[in-house]
Amino acid sequence: MTEANTSVGGQKPAMKGWLKAVFILSVTLNLLVAGVVVGGFLATERHPPRPSAGDVTLGPLGDAFSREDRDAMRRAAERSGTDFSTMRKAFRADMDRLIAALSADPWDEAAVREELAGMRARTLRRMELGEQVMLDRLETMTPADRRAYAERLRERTERMDRRIGPPGDDRRMPPPPEE
């Protein structure tokens, strides 16, 4: 063994300063990445993305259905002739027309009213479709499945109350404009 590779007492030499700094930086970065991954996983577990039955959004009612139920409702809607791609294109066209009407100078209230009325009518049709698909699915469930669905719906409603406040709670509402 050469003298350059050993220190007093036959022990290995201490890590050089810059090598020690690189090592500490590497460990720190690895822990940071691990923390981000674990944190993202836990956040997704606690607050999963909002599901829908295709483009028939059911809000908290749809959230409480299992993935299998939502998939079955989407397939049922498609079998009934619902074309989600056409619905998305129509929504985009509605938004483009509304944006154009809002941007017009001079202000054309009649055009904005017309666009909003058309959007309302199409939204009501989507809601009616969603309601029918949901009722059809609930009808196929066993009483135990419906009770489990009702429990998940209760949990989601309570979670929403904690997030935005219970009905009648004005904490999140902006103050009325002063006259």
Biotite code that builds the C-alpha atoms (Angstrom):
import biotite.structure as struc

atoms = struc.array([
    struc.Atom([0.000, 0.000, 0.000], chain_id="A", res_id=1, res_name="MET", atom_name="CA", element="C"),
    struc.Atom([1.319, 3.388, -0.843], chain_id="A", res_id=2, res_name="THR", atom_name="CA", element="C"),
    struc.Atom([1.451, 6.221, 1.579], chain_id="A", res_id=3, res_name="GLU", atom_name="CA", element="C"),
    struc.Atom([-0.802, 8.401, -0.622], chain_id="A", res_id=4, res_name="ALA", atom_name="CA", element="C"),
    struc.Atom([-3.769, 6.007, -0.208], chain_id="A", res_id=5, res_name="ASN", atom_name="CA", element="C"),
    struc.Atom([-3.643, 5.651, 3.545], chain_id="A", res_id=6, res_name="THR", atom_name="CA", element="C"),
    struc.Atom([-3.598, 8.002, 6.469], chain_id="A", res_id=7, res_name="SER", atom_name="CA", element="C"),
    struc.Atom([-2.351, 7.671, 9.992], chain_id="A", res_id=8, res_name="VAL", atom_name="CA", element="C"),
    struc.Atom([-3.514, 4.432, 11.622], chain_id="A", res_id=9, res_name="GLY", atom_name="CA", element="C"),
    struc.Atom([-4.265, 2.672, 8.291], chain_id="A", res_id=10, res_name="GLY", atom_name="CA", element="C"),
    struc.Atom([-7.631, 4.418, 7.802], chain_id="A", res_id=11, res_name="GLN", atom_name="CA", element="C"),
    struc.Atom([-8.822, 5.701, 4.432], chain_id="A", res_id=12, res_name="LYS", atom_name="CA", element="C"),
    struc.Atom([-8.371, 9.414, 3.848], chain_id="A", res_id=13, res_name="PRO", atom_name="CA", element="C"),
    struc.Atom([-11.327, 11.729, 4.459], chain_id="A", res_id=14, res_name="ALA", atom_name="CA", element="C"),
    struc.Atom([-13.484, 12.745, 1.465], chain_id="A", res_id=15, res_name="MET", atom_name="CA", element="C"),
    struc.Atom([-12.239, 15.907, -0.222], chain_id="A", res_id=16, res_name="LYS", atom_name="CA", element="C"),
    struc.Atom([-14.338, 19.043, 0.357], chain_id="A", res_id=17, res_name="GLY", atom_name="CA", element="C"),
    struc.Atom([-15.766, 19.378, -3.156], chain_id="A", res_id=18, res_name="TRP", atom_name="CA", element="C"),
    struc.Atom([-16.560, 15.655, -3.366], chain_id="A", res_id=19, res_name="LEU", atom_name="CA", element="C"),
    struc.Atom([-18.354, 15.839, -0.024], chain_id="A", res_id=20, res_name="LYS", atom_name="CA", element="C"),
    struc.Atom([-20.418, 18.820, -1.252], chain_id="A", res_id=21, res_name="ALA", atom_name="CA", element="C"),
    struc.Atom([-21.391, 16.959, -4.459], chain_id="A", res_id=22, res_name="VAL", atom_name="CA", element="C"),
    struc.Atom([-22.365, 13.900, -2.413], chain_id="A", res_id=23, res_name="PHE", atom_name="CA", element="C"),
    struc.Atom([-24.541, 15.973, -0.049], chain_id="A", res_id=24, res_name="ILE", atom_name="CA", element="C"),
    struc.Atom([-26.144, 17.781, -3.001], chain_id="A", res_id=25, res_name="LEU", atom_name="CA", element="C"),
    struc.Atom([-26.899, 14.454, -4.690], chain_id="A", res_id=26, res_name="SER", atom_name="CA", element="C"),
    struc.Atom([-28.526, 13.003, -1.569], chain_id="A", res_id=27, res_name="VAL", atom_name="CA", element="C"),
    struc.Atom([-30.527, 16.199, -1.072], chain_id="A", res_id=28, res_name="THR", atom_name="CA", element="C"),
    struc.Atom([-31.808, 16.156, -4.661], chain_id="A", res_id=29, res_name="LEU", atom_name="CA", element="C"),
    struc.Atom([-32.744, 12.483, -4.399], chain_id="A", res_id=30, res_name="ASN", atom_name="CA", element="C"),
    struc.Atom([-34.719, 13.171, -1.218], chain_id="A", res_id=31, res_name="LEU", atom_name="CA", element="C"),
    struc.Atom([-36.388, 16.167, -2.840], chain_id="A", res_id=32, res_name="LEU", atom_name="CA", element="C"),
    struc.Atom([-37.473, 14.129, -5.871], chain_id="A", res_id=33, res_name="VAL", atom_name="CA", element="C"),
    struc.Atom([-38.729, 11.336, -3.621], chain_id="A", res_id=34, res_name="ALA", atom_name="CA", element="C"),
    struc.Atom([-40.694, 13.885, -1.588], chain_id="A", res_id=35, res_name="GLY", atom_name="CA", element="C"),
    struc.Atom([-42.321, 15.370, -4.686], chain_id="A", res_id=36, res_name="VAL", atom_name="CA", element="C"),
    struc.Atom([-43.291, 11.922, -5.995], chain_id="A", res_id=37, res_name="VAL", atom_name="CA", element="C"),
    struc.Atom([-44.704, 10.747, -2.662], chain_id="A", res_id=38, res_name="VAL", atom_name="CA", element="C"),
    struc.Atom([-46.465, 14.085, -2.089], chain_id="A", res_id=39, res_name="GLY", atom_name="CA", element="C"),
    struc.Atom([-48.040, 13.975, -5.548], chain_id="A", res_id=40, res_name="GLY", atom_name="CA", element="C"),
    struc.Atom([-49.217, 10.426, -4.976], chain_id="A", res_id=41, res_name="PHE", atom_name="CA", element="C"),
    struc.Atom([-50.755, 11.275, -1.607], chain_id="A", res_id=42, res_name="LEU", atom_name="CA", element="C"),
    struc.Atom([-52.439, 14.411, -2.975], chain_id="A", res_id=43, res_name="ALA", atom_name="CA", element="C"),
    struc.Atom([-53.978, 12.422, -5.838], chain_id="A", res_id=44, res_name="THR", atom_name="CA", element="C"),
    struc.Atom([-55.190, 9.766, -3.402], chain_id="A", res_id=45, res_name="GLU", atom_name="CA", element="C"),
    struc.Atom([-56.845, 12.405, -1.181], chain_id="A", res_id=46, res_name="ARG", atom_name="CA", element="C"),
    struc.Atom([-58.259, 14.530, -4.014], chain_id="A", res_id=47, res_name="HIS", atom_name="CA", element="C"),
    struc.Atom([-58.554, 12.467, -7.218], chain_id="A", res_id=48, res_name="PRO", atom_name="CA", element="C"),
    struc.Atom([-59.372, 14.234, -10.492], chain_id="A", res_id=49, res_name="PRO", atom_name="CA", element="C"),
    struc.Atom([-63.051, 14.797, -11.096], chain_id="A", res_id=50, res_name="ARG", atom_name="CA", element="C"),
    struc.Atom([-64.502, 11.974, -13.185], chain_id="A", res_id=51, res_name="PRO", atom_name="CA", element="C"),
    struc.Atom([-67.360, 12.296, -15.632], chain_id="A", res_id=52, res_name="SER", atom_name="CA", element="C"),
    struc.Atom([-69.569, 9.994, -17.640], chain_id="A", res_id=53, res_name="ALA", atom_name="CA", element="C"),
    struc.Atom([-68.009, 10.917, -20.969], chain_id="A", res_id=54, res_name="GLY", atom_name="CA", element="C"),
    struc.Atom([-68.801, 14.579, -21.485], chain_id="A", res_id=55, res_name="ASP", atom_name="CA", element="C"),
    struc.Atom([-72.009, 14.262, -19.509], chain_id="A", res_id=56, res_name="VAL", atom_name="CA", element="C"),
    struc.Atom([-70.717, 15.927, -16.377], chain_id="A", res_id=57, res_name="THR", atom_name="CA", element="C"),
    struc.Atom([-72.644, 14.953, -13.295], chain_id="A", res_id=58, res_name="LEU", atom_name="CA", element="C"),
    struc.Atom([-70.619, 16.935, -10.746], chain_id="A", res_id=59, res_name="GLY", atom_name="CA", element="C"),
    struc.Atom([-70.673, 15.455, -7.232], chain_id="A", res_id=60, res_name="PRO", atom_name="CA", element="C"),
    struc.Atom([-73.357, 12.998, -8.363], chain_id="A", res_id=61, res_name="LEU", atom_name="CA", element="C"),
    struc.Atom([-70.943, 11.539, -10.910], chain_id="A", res_id=62, res_name="GLY", atom_name="CA", element="C"),
    struc.Atom([-67.972, 11.700, -8.538], chain_id="A", res_id=63, res_name="ASP", atom_name="CA", element="C"),
    struc.Atom([-69.713, 9.311, -6.156], chain_id="A", res_id=64, res_name="ALA", atom_name="CA", element="C"),
    struc.Atom([-70.119, 6.569, -8.781], chain_id="A", res_id=65, res_name="PHE", atom_name="CA", element="C"),
    struc.Atom([-67.399, 3.949, -9.078], chain_id="A", res_id=66, res_name="SER", atom_name="CA", element="C"),
    struc.Atom([-65.133, 4.031, -12.133], chain_id="A", res_id=67, res_name="ARG", atom_name="CA", element="C"),
    struc.Atom([-66.948, 0.950, -13.452], chain_id="A", res_id=68, res_name="GLU", atom_name="CA", element="C"),
    struc.Atom([-70.321, 2.679, -13.075], chain_id="A", res_id=69, res_name="ASP", atom_name="CA", element="C"),
    struc.Atom([-69.057, 5.814, -14.837], chain_id="A", res_id=70, res_name="ARG", atom_name="CA", element="C"),
    struc.Atom([-67.634, 3.719, -17.693], chain_id="A", res_id=71, res_name="ASP", atom_name="CA", element="C"),
    struc.Atom([-70.935, 1.855, -18.009], chain_id="A", res_id=72, res_name="ALA", atom_name="CA", element="C"),
    struc.Atom([-72.865, 5.150, -18.085], chain_id="A", res_id=73, res_name="MET", atom_name="CA", element="C"),
    struc.Atom([-70.545, 6.531, -20.767], chain_id="A", res_id=74, res_name="ARG", atom_name="CA", element="C"),
    struc.Atom([-71.017, 3.403, -22.908], chain_id="A", res_id=75, res_name="ARG", atom_name="CA", element="C"),
    struc.Atom([-74.808, 3.598, -22.413], chain_id="A", res_id=76, res_name="ALA", atom_name="CA", element="C"),
    struc.Atom([-74.816, 7.247, -23.501], chain_id="A", res_id=77, res_name="ALA", atom_name="CA", element="C"),
    struc.Atom([-72.758, 6.372, -26.587], chain_id="A", res_id=78, res_name="GLU", atom_name="CA", element="C"),
    struc.Atom([-75.128, 3.481, -27.428], chain_id="A", res_id=79, res_name="ARG", atom_name="CA", element="C"),
    struc.Atom([-78.037, 5.921, -27.237], chain_id="A", res_id=80, res_name="SER", atom_name="CA", element="C"),
    struc.Atom([-76.413, 7.968, -29.986], chain_id="A", res_id=81, res_name="GLY", atom_name="CA", element="C"),
    struc.Atom([-74.574, 10.548, -27.907], chain_id="A", res_id=82, res_name="THR", atom_name="CA", element="C"),
    struc.Atom([-71.524, 11.800, -29.758], chain_id="A", res_id=83, res_name="ASP", atom_name="CA", element="C"),
    struc.Atom([-69.203, 13.361, -27.187], chain_id="A", res_id=84, res_name="PHE", atom_name="CA", element="C"),
    struc.Atom([-66.854, 14.684, -29.862], chain_id="A", res_id=85, res_name="SER", atom_name="CA", element="C"),
    struc.Atom([-69.711, 16.646, -31.450], chain_id="A", res_id=86, res_name="THR", atom_name="CA", element="C"),
    struc.Atom([-70.723, 17.938, -28.005], chain_id="A", res_id=87, res_name="MET", atom_name="CA", element="C"),
    struc.Atom([-67.181, 19.193, -27.357], chain_id="A", res_id=88, res_name="ARG", atom_name="CA", element="C"),
    struc.Atom([-67.040, 20.898, -30.767], chain_id="A", res_id=89, res_name="LYS", atom_name="CA", element="C"),
    struc.Atom([-70.431, 22.535, -30.196], chain_id="A", res_id=90, res_name="ALA", atom_name="CA", element="C"),
    struc.Atom([-69.295, 23.805, -26.779], chain_id="A", res_id=91, res_name="PHE", atom_name="CA", element="C"),
    struc.Atom([-66.121, 25.233, -28.329], chain_id="A", res_id=92, res_name="ARG", atom_name="CA", element="C"),
    struc.Atom([-68.146, 26.933, -31.086], chain_id="A", res_id=93, res_name="ALA", atom_name="CA", element="C"),
    struc.Atom([-70.517, 28.352, -28.428], chain_id="A", res_id=94, res_name="ASP", atom_name="CA", element="C"),
    struc.Atom([-67.575, 29.793, -26.531], chain_id="A", res_id=95, res_name="MET", atom_name="CA", element="C"),
    struc.Atom([-66.027, 31.280, -29.675], chain_id="A", res_id=96, res_name="ASP", atom_name="CA", element="C"),
    struc.Atom([-69.323, 33.004, -30.583], chain_id="A", res_id=97, res_name="ARG", atom_name="CA", element="C"),
    struc.Atom([-69.787, 34.264, -27.015], chain_id="A", res_id=98, res_name="LEU", atom_name="CA", element="C"),
    struc.Atom([-66.241, 35.640, -26.915], chain_id="A", res_id=99, res_name="ILE", atom_name="CA", element="C"),
    struc.Atom([-66.799, 37.390, -30.245], chain_id="A", res_id=100, res_name="ALA", atom_name="CA", element="C"),
    struc.Atom([-70.091, 38.876, -29.004], chain_id="A", res_id=101, res_name="ALA", atom_name="CA", element="C"),
    struc.Atom([-68.477, 40.045, -25.766], chain_id="A", res_id=102, res_name="LEU", atom_name="CA", element="C"),
    struc.Atom([-65.588, 41.609, -27.675], chain_id="A", res_id=103, res_name="SER", atom_name="CA", element="C"),
    struc.Atom([-67.788, 43.506, -30.126], chain_id="A", res_id=104, res_name="ALA", atom_name="CA", element="C"),
    struc.Atom([-67.666, 47.274, -30.060], chain_id="A", res_id=105, res_name="ASP", atom_name="CA", element="C"),
    struc.Atom([-70.226, 48.669, -29.715], chain_id="A", res_id=106, res_name="PRO", atom_name="CA", element="C"),
    struc.Atom([-71.695, 46.322, -27.097], chain_id="A", res_id=107, res_name="TRP", atom_name="CA", element="C"),
    struc.Atom([-74.400, 44.098, -28.578], chain_id="A", res_id=108, res_name="ASP", atom_name="CA", element="C"),
    struc.Atom([-76.429, 42.830, -25.645], chain_id="A", res_id=109, res_name="GLU", atom_name="CA", element="C"),
    struc.Atom([-78.872, 40.998, -27.928], chain_id="A", res_id=110, res_name="ALA", atom_name="CA", element="C"),
    struc.Atom([-76.045, 38.907, -29.449], chain_id="A", res_id=111, res_name="ALA", atom_name="CA", element="C"),
    struc.Atom([-74.700, 38.001, -25.997], chain_id="A", res_id=112, res_name="VAL", atom_name="CA", element="C"),
    struc.Atom([-78.204, 37.077, -24.810], chain_id="A", res_id=113, res_name="ARG", atom_name="CA", element="C"),
    struc.Atom([-78.696, 34.901, -27.901], chain_id="A", res_id=114, res_name="GLU", atom_name="CA", element="C"),
    struc.Atom([-75.415, 33.046, -27.344], chain_id="A", res_id=115, res_name="GLU", atom_name="CA", element="C"),
    struc.Atom([-76.121, 32.523, -23.639], chain_id="A", res_id=116, res_name="LEU", atom_name="CA", element="C"),
    struc.Atom([-79.620, 31.202, -24.436], chain_id="A", res_id=117, res_name="ALA", atom_name="CA", element="C"),
    struc.Atom([-78.192, 28.714, -26.944], chain_id="A", res_id=118, res_name="GLY", atom_name="CA", element="C"),
    struc.Atom([-75.571, 27.580, -24.434], chain_id="A", res_id=119, res_name="MET", atom_name="CA", element="C"),
    struc.Atom([-78.248, 27.178, -21.756], chain_id="A", res_id=120, res_name="ARG", atom_name="CA", element="C"),
    struc.Atom([-80.412, 25.040, -24.061], chain_id="A", res_id=121, res_name="ALA", atom_name="CA", element="C"),
    struc.Atom([-77.499, 22.739, -24.987], chain_id="A", res_id=122, res_name="ARG", atom_name="CA", element="C"),
    struc.Atom([-76.414, 22.507, -21.343], chain_id="A", res_id=123, res_name="THR", atom_name="CA", element="C"),
    struc.Atom([-79.941, 21.524, -20.298], chain_id="A", res_id=124, res_name="LEU", atom_name="CA", element="C"),
    struc.Atom([-79.958, 18.782, -22.972], chain_id="A", res_id=125, res_name="ARG", atom_name="CA", element="C"),
    struc.Atom([-76.632, 17.448, -21.618], chain_id="A", res_id=126, res_name="ARG", atom_name="CA", element="C"),
    struc.Atom([-77.991, 17.570, -18.067], chain_id="A", res_id=127, res_name="MET", atom_name="CA", element="C"),
    struc.Atom([-81.132, 15.682, -19.110], chain_id="A", res_id=128, res_name="GLU", atom_name="CA", element="C"),
    struc.Atom([-79.006, 13.044, -20.819], chain_id="A", res_id=129, res_name="LEU", atom_name="CA", element="C"),
    struc.Atom([-76.802, 12.762, -17.727], chain_id="A", res_id=130, res_name="GLY", atom_name="CA", element="C"),
    struc.Atom([-79.843, 12.469, -15.476], chain_id="A", res_id=131, res_name="GLU", atom_name="CA", element="C"),
    struc.Atom([-81.347, 9.690, -17.609], chain_id="A", res_id=132, res_name="GLN", atom_name="CA", element="C"),
    struc.Atom([-78.071, 7.744, -17.814], chain_id="A", res_id=133, res_name="VAL", atom_name="CA", element="C"),
    struc.Atom([-77.652, 8.104, -14.054], chain_id="A", res_id=134, res_name="MET", atom_name="CA", element="C"),
    struc.Atom([-81.216, 6.930, -13.326], chain_id="A", res_id=135, res_name="LEU", atom_name="CA", element="C"),
    struc.Atom([-80.767, 3.959, -15.653], chain_id="A", res_id=136, res_name="ASP", atom_name="CA", element="C"),
    struc.Atom([-77.563, 3.001, -13.825], chain_id="A", res_id=137, res_name="ARG", atom_name="CA", element="C"),
    struc.Atom([-79.101, 3.416, -10.366], chain_id="A", res_id=138, res_name="LEU", atom_name="CA", element="C"),
    struc.Atom([-81.952, 1.144, -11.427], chain_id="A", res_id=139, res_name="GLU", atom_name="CA", element="C"),
    struc.Atom([-79.499, -1.679, -12.206], chain_id="A", res_id=140, res_name="THR", atom_name="CA", element="C"),
    struc.Atom([-77.799, -1.416, -8.792], chain_id="A", res_id=141, res_name="MET", atom_name="CA", element="C"),
    struc.Atom([-78.554, -3.617, -5.833], chain_id="A", res_id=142, res_name="THR", atom_name="CA", element="C"),
    struc.Atom([-79.879, -1.946, -2.678], chain_id="A", res_id=143, res_name="PRO", atom_name="CA", element="C"),
    struc.Atom([-76.419, -2.399, -1.104], chain_id="A", res_id=144, res_name="ALA", atom_name="CA", element="C"),
    struc.Atom([-74.760, -0.752, -4.133], chain_id="A", res_id=145, res_name="ASP", atom_name="CA", element="C"),
    struc.Atom([-77.195, 2.186, -3.945], chain_id="A", res_id=146, res_name="ARG", atom_name="CA", element="C"),
    struc.Atom([-76.518, 2.591, -0.201], chain_id="A", res_id=147, res_name="ARG", atom_name="CA", element="C"),
    struc.Atom([-72.759, 2.566, -0.893], chain_id="A", res_id=148, res_name="ALA", atom_name="CA", element="C"),
    struc.Atom([-73.302, 5.171, -3.625], chain_id="A", res_id=149, res_name="TYR", atom_name="CA", element="C"),
    struc.Atom([-75.387, 7.284, -1.212], chain_id="A", res_id=150, res_name="ALA", atom_name="CA", element="C"),
    struc.Atom([-72.608, 7.065, 1.401], chain_id="A", res_id=151, res_name="GLU", atom_name="CA", element="C"),
    struc.Atom([-69.957, 8.204, -1.124], chain_id="A", res_id=152, res_name="ARG", atom_name="CA", element="C"),
    struc.Atom([-72.266, 11.039, -2.185], chain_id="A", res_id=153, res_name="LEU", atom_name="CA", element="C"),
    struc.Atom([-72.688, 12.089, 1.469], chain_id="A", res_id=154, res_name="ARG", atom_name="CA", element="C"),
    struc.Atom([-68.893, 12.073, 1.944], chain_id="A", res_id=155, res_name="GLU", atom_name="CA", element="C"),
    struc.Atom([-68.338, 14.195, -1.165], chain_id="A", res_id=156, res_name="ARG", atom_name="CA", element="C"),
    struc.Atom([-71.042, 16.643, -0.101], chain_id="A", res_id=157, res_name="THR", atom_name="CA", element="C"),
    struc.Atom([-69.434, 17.023, 3.330], chain_id="A", res_id=158, res_name="GLU", atom_name="CA", element="C"),
    struc.Atom([-66.005, 17.465, 1.701], chain_id="A", res_id=159, res_name="ARG", atom_name="CA", element="C"),
    struc.Atom([-67.464, 20.200, -0.522], chain_id="A", res_id=160, res_name="MET", atom_name="CA", element="C"),
    struc.Atom([-68.973, 21.896, 2.552], chain_id="A", res_id=161, res_name="ASP", atom_name="CA", element="C"),
    struc.Atom([-65.562, 21.877, 4.258], chain_id="A", res_id=162, res_name="ARG", atom_name="CA", element="C"),
    struc.Atom([-63.905, 23.304, 1.155], chain_id="A", res_id=163, res_name="ARG", atom_name="CA", element="C"),
    struc.Atom([-66.363, 26.060, 0.248], chain_id="A", res_id=164, res_name="ILE", atom_name="CA", element="C"),
    struc.Atom([-68.534, 26.308, 3.357], chain_id="A", res_id=165, res_name="GLY", atom_name="CA", element="C"),
    struc.Atom([-72.054, 25.017, 4.044], chain_id="A", res_id=166, res_name="PRO", atom_name="CA", element="C"),
    struc.Atom([-75.077, 26.496, 2.256], chain_id="A", res_id=167, res_name="PRO", atom_name="CA", element="C"),
    struc.Atom([-75.826, 29.990, 3.518], chain_id="A", res_id=168, res_name="GLY", atom_name="CA", element="C"),
    struc.Atom([-72.234, 30.601, 4.572], chain_id="A", res_id=169, res_name="ASP", atom_name="CA", element="C"),
    struc.Atom([-71.263, 33.943, 3.022], chain_id="A", res_id=170, res_name="ASP", atom_name="CA", element="C"),
    struc.Atom([-67.531, 33.748, 3.845], chain_id="A", res_id=171, res_name="ARG", atom_name="CA", element="C"),
    struc.Atom([-66.514, 33.055, 0.236], chain_id="A", res_id=172, res_name="ARG", atom_name="CA", element="C"),
    struc.Atom([-68.924, 35.488, -1.374], chain_id="A", res_id=173, res_name="MET", atom_name="CA", element="C"),
    struc.Atom([-67.602, 38.914, -2.350], chain_id="A", res_id=174, res_name="PRO", atom_name="CA", element="C"),
    struc.Atom([-69.225, 41.867, -0.648], chain_id="A", res_id=175, res_name="PRO", atom_name="CA", element="C"),
    struc.Atom([-72.090, 43.493, -2.556], chain_id="A", res_id=176, res_name="PRO", atom_name="CA", element="C"),
    struc.Atom([-71.134, 46.509, -4.658], chain_id="A", res_id=177, res_name="PRO", atom_name="CA", element="C"),
    struc.Atom([-71.549, 49.869, -2.969], chain_id="A", res_id=178, res_name="GLU", atom_name="CA", element="C"),
    struc.Atom([-74.119, 52.133, -4.510], chain_id="A", res_id=179, res_name="GLU", atom_name="CA", element="C"),
])
